[in-house]
Amino acid sequence: MPNRNEDENKKDDLKKSIEKLNKEHNLLSADLVEKRKALKSFISDLEYHVDNPEDKEHLENVIKTIPELIKMFEVKHPGITDLLNKISMILSNMGI
C-alpha cells in the first residue's frame, strides 16, 4: 500500500500536469472550438478529482475520455498528447 508521501507526490505530479495542460489549452487556436471545449472539460474534470478524490465513479468516466482526447490531438498537437499520456500514467500509478 502506498504511503501518504507517495500519494502526495502523485497528487502534486497530477496538479503540475493539469497546469501544463491548461497552458497548452490556452495556446490552441481559437478556431479549434470543439477541441478547446473537449480539453477544457477534461481539465475541469481532473481539477474536480483533485478536490474530490473519493468520487471514484466520476474519475472512471474521466479516464474513459483520455483515449478519445489522445486520438483528437495526437497528429497536430503532440505536446497535449504527451501530457494526456502522462496524466493517464499518473492516475494508473495512483491505483485508478
C-alpha positions as a Markdown table, in Angstrom:
| # | Residue | x | y | z |
|---|---|---|---|---|
| 1 | Met | 0.0 | 0.0 | 0.0 |
| 2 | Pro | 1.5 | 3.4 | -1.0 |
| 3 | Asn | 2.4 | 5.7 | 1.8 |
| 4 | Arg | 0.9 | 9.2 | 2.3 |
| 5 | Asn | 4.1 | 10.9 | 1.0 |
| 6 | Glu | 3.9 | 8.9 | -2.3 |
| 7 | Asp | 0.3 | 9.7 | -2.7 |
| 8 | Glu | 1.0 | 13.4 | -2.1 |
| 9 | Asn | 3.8 | 13.3 | -4.7 |
| 10 | Lys | 1.5 | 11.7 | -7.3 |
| 11 | Lys | -1.1 | 14.3 | -6.5 |
| 12 | Asp | 1.5 | 17.0 | -7.0 |
| 13 | Asp | 2.5 | 15.5 | -10.3 |
| 14 | Leu | -1.1 | 15.4 | -11.4 |
| 15 | Lys | -1.6 | 19.1 | -10.4 |
| 16 | Lys | 1.6 | 20.1 | -12.4 |
| 17 | Ser | 0.3 | 18.1 | -15.4 |
| 18 | Ile | -3.0 | 19.9 | -15.2 |
| 19 | Glu | -1.3 | 23.3 | -15.1 |
| 20 | Lys | 0.7 | 22.3 | -18.2 |
| 21 | Leu | -2.4 | 21.1 | -19.9 |
| 22 | Asn | -4.1 | 24.4 | -19.2 |
| 23 | Lys | -1.2 | 26.2 | -20.8 |
| 24 | Glu | -1.4 | 24.0 | -23.9 |
| 25 | His | -5.2 | 24.6 | -24.0 |
| 26 | Asn | -4.6 | 28.4 | -23.9 |
| 27 | Leu | -2.2 | 28.0 | -26.9 |
| 28 | Leu | -4.7 | 26.3 | -29.0 |
| 29 | Ser | -6.0 | 28.4 | -31.9 |
| 30 | Ala | -9.4 | 30.0 | -31.1 |
| 31 | Asp | -10.9 | 28.4 | -34.3 |
| 32 | Leu | -10.5 | 24.9 | -32.7 |
| 33 | Val | -13.7 | 25.4 | -30.8 |
| 34 | Glu | -14.6 | 21.7 | -30.3 |
| 35 | Lys | -11.1 | 20.7 | -29.4 |
| 36 | Arg | -10.7 | 23.5 | -26.9 |
| 37 | Lys | -14.1 | 22.7 | -25.4 |
| 38 | Ala | -13.3 | 19.0 | -25.0 |
| 39 | Leu | -9.9 | 19.7 | -23.5 |
| 40 | Lys | -11.3 | 22.3 | -21.1 |
| 41 | Ser | -14.0 | 19.9 | -19.9 |
| 42 | Phe | -11.3 | 17.3 | -19.3 |
| 43 | Ile | -9.2 | 19.7 | -17.3 |
| 44 | Ser | -12.2 | 20.7 | -15.2 |
| 45 | Asp | -13.0 | 17.1 | -14.5 |
| 46 | Leu | -9.4 | 16.5 | -13.4 |
| 47 | Glu | -9.4 | 19.5 | -11.2 |
| 48 | Tyr | -12.7 | 18.2 | -9.6 |
| 49 | His | -10.9 | 14.9 | -9.0 |
| 50 | Val | -8.0 | 16.6 | -7.2 |
| 51 | Asp | -10.5 | 18.2 | -4.8 |
| 52 | Asn | -12.8 | 15.1 | -4.6 |
| 53 | Pro | -10.6 | 12.0 | -4.8 |
| 54 | Glu | -13.2 | 9.8 | -3.2 |
| 55 | Asp | -15.6 | 10.2 | -6.2 |
| 56 | Lys | -14.3 | 7.1 | -8.0 |
| 57 | Glu | -17.2 | 6.8 | -10.4 |
| 58 | His | -16.6 | 10.3 | -11.7 |
| 59 | Leu | -12.9 | 9.6 | -12.2 |
| 60 | Glu | -13.7 | 6.4 | -14.0 |
| 61 | Asn | -15.7 | 8.4 | -16.5 |
| 62 | Val | -12.9 | 10.9 | -16.9 |
| 63 | Ile | -10.4 | 8.2 | -17.5 |
| 64 | Lys | -12.6 | 6.8 | -20.3 |
| 65 | Thr | -12.3 | 10.1 | -22.2 |
| 66 | Ile | -8.4 | 10.0 | -22.3 |
| 67 | Pro | -8.1 | 7.7 | -25.4 |
| 68 | Glu | -10.6 | 9.9 | -27.3 |
| 69 | Leu | -8.7 | 13.0 | -26.5 |
| 70 | Ile | -5.4 | 11.5 | -27.4 |
| 71 | Lys | -6.8 | 10.5 | -30.8 |
| 72 | Met | -8.1 | 14.0 | -31.2 |
| 73 | Phe | -4.8 | 15.7 | -30.5 |
| 74 | Glu | -2.1 | 13.2 | -31.5 |
| 75 | Val | -1.3 | 14.3 | -35.0 |
| 76 | Lys | -1.2 | 18.1 | -34.7 |
| 77 | His | -0.7 | 18.6 | -31.0 |
| 78 | Pro | 1.9 | 16.1 | -29.8 |
| 79 | Gly | 2.6 | 18.2 | -26.6 |
| 80 | Ile | -1.0 | 17.7 | -25.5 |
| 81 | Thr | -0.9 | 14.0 | -26.4 |
| 82 | Asp | 2.3 | 13.6 | -24.2 |
| 83 | Leu | 0.6 | 15.3 | -21.3 |
| 84 | Leu | -2.6 | 13.2 | -21.7 |
| 85 | Asn | -0.4 | 10.1 | -21.7 |
| 86 | Lys | 1.5 | 11.3 | -18.6 |
| 87 | Ile | -1.8 | 12.0 | -16.8 |
| 88 | Ser | -3.1 | 8.6 | -17.7 |
| 89 | Met | 0.1 | 7.0 | -16.2 |
| 90 | Ile | -0.1 | 9.2 | -13.0 |
| 91 | Leu | -3.7 | 8.1 | -12.5 |
| 92 | Ser | -2.7 | 4.5 | -13.1 |
| 93 | Asn | 0.1 | 4.8 | -10.5 |
| 94 | Met | -2.4 | 6.2 | -8.1 |
| 95 | Gly | -4.2 | 2.9 | -8.3 |
| 96 | Ile | -7.0 | 4.2 | -10.5 |
